[in-house]
């Protein structure tokens, strides 16, 4: 049976959801608040092996390769001394794809259109209503759109989530990332910085109360440096209410990282501009669905997390896959509520565990105590060399174990769906709460 699906939000999670449902023949409409191609944040993102596996199943591998590259490695470096602590080899794990968010979002948008979804830009959500017989999306211009399933994929400031849970507020962290981009050609002119460009793989720099992720972006000819300050308090932010914005105080940024390696400092010196993004989480929601189950949250709207596991985009892709697969078991609109609640039962534990991993990583990367730094470095030096090839996936294993890494990379969504449906029984009609 096919349904009318309306998706609020045209980011990666929203378009991934549109792809997943359109491929199954549903009538899909995506509404995005921004104008087309108006995304200001040029941040680069990773698609982890688990997200890439789904994209490959959807036939998106070639498109992804055009706008990103496989980093193959992540090198962990002491940002002060420049000493390499360890390296993570992703080649046997399916690769780790790196590109600009805007470019990757564009290929998701095109894949959604190719699959048959309709996309409308510059349409802002005012609220949603969990009405019977159909949920309703209310736009700022007063237009009302009814559908069989309404999906909130509208990010950390989700209007859909706000309407469902008005008392809930995202958790604003005392952490900010400051992103700079420098042309590769500029860095290649200096032997110190040319080494960074020629290094195959990403670099993760550890420093007291700071950490940095950097990589080339081959498709754009730039070097991307995302420097995180783990104690950039809201009180010291000139615009605390603005989570993402251009940042003009380059002198402050250079001073904040002036104890780093000469090559690192030269990258900051060559940068002409910077973009700030405040780290924000969405957690402890009462539910991911409305009382009827006919409105559901996905991606950052449901589970935004700090970026230290690099799994944000891949979690949204997984959400899309699981939700669409579950809805293929619906024989009537009355089944939808049961299946969206099953979706939350499947996805929430995995997302919460990865959230914990992100927090632990962030704390370790920015560790300030010298003794704890030495212990951390010894643990990572050993752990990152472990081979996951023959490991058995286990979510309960140590975060640094091959078994847990295997669970991250090769999570079996189809097996989880089968298990959940068996445990919860077949979909049964659900009466909406009025």
Buried (B, 14 or more C-beta within 10 A) or exposed (E): EBBBBBBBBBBBBBBBBBBBBBBBEBBBBBBBBBEEEEBEBBBBBBBBBBBBBBBEEBEBEEBBBEBBBBBBBBBBBBBBEEEEBBBBBBEEBBBBBBBBBBBBBBBBBBBBBBBBBBBEBEBBBBBBBBBEEBBBBBBEEEEEBBBBBBBBBBBBBBBBBBBBBEEBEBBBBBBBBBBBBBEBEBBBEBEBBBEBBEBEBBBBBBBBBBBBBBBBBBBBEBBBBBBBBBEBEEEEBEEEEEBBBEBEEBEEBBEBBEEBBEBBBBBBEBBEEBBBBBBBBBBEBEBBBBBBBBBBBBBBBBBBBBBBBBBBBBBBBBBBBBBBBBBBBBEEBBBBBBBBBBBBBBBBEBBBBBBEBBBBBBBBBBBEEEEEBEEBBEEBBEBBEBEBEEBEBBBEBEBBBBBBBBBBBBBEBEEBBEEBBEEBEEBEEBEBEE
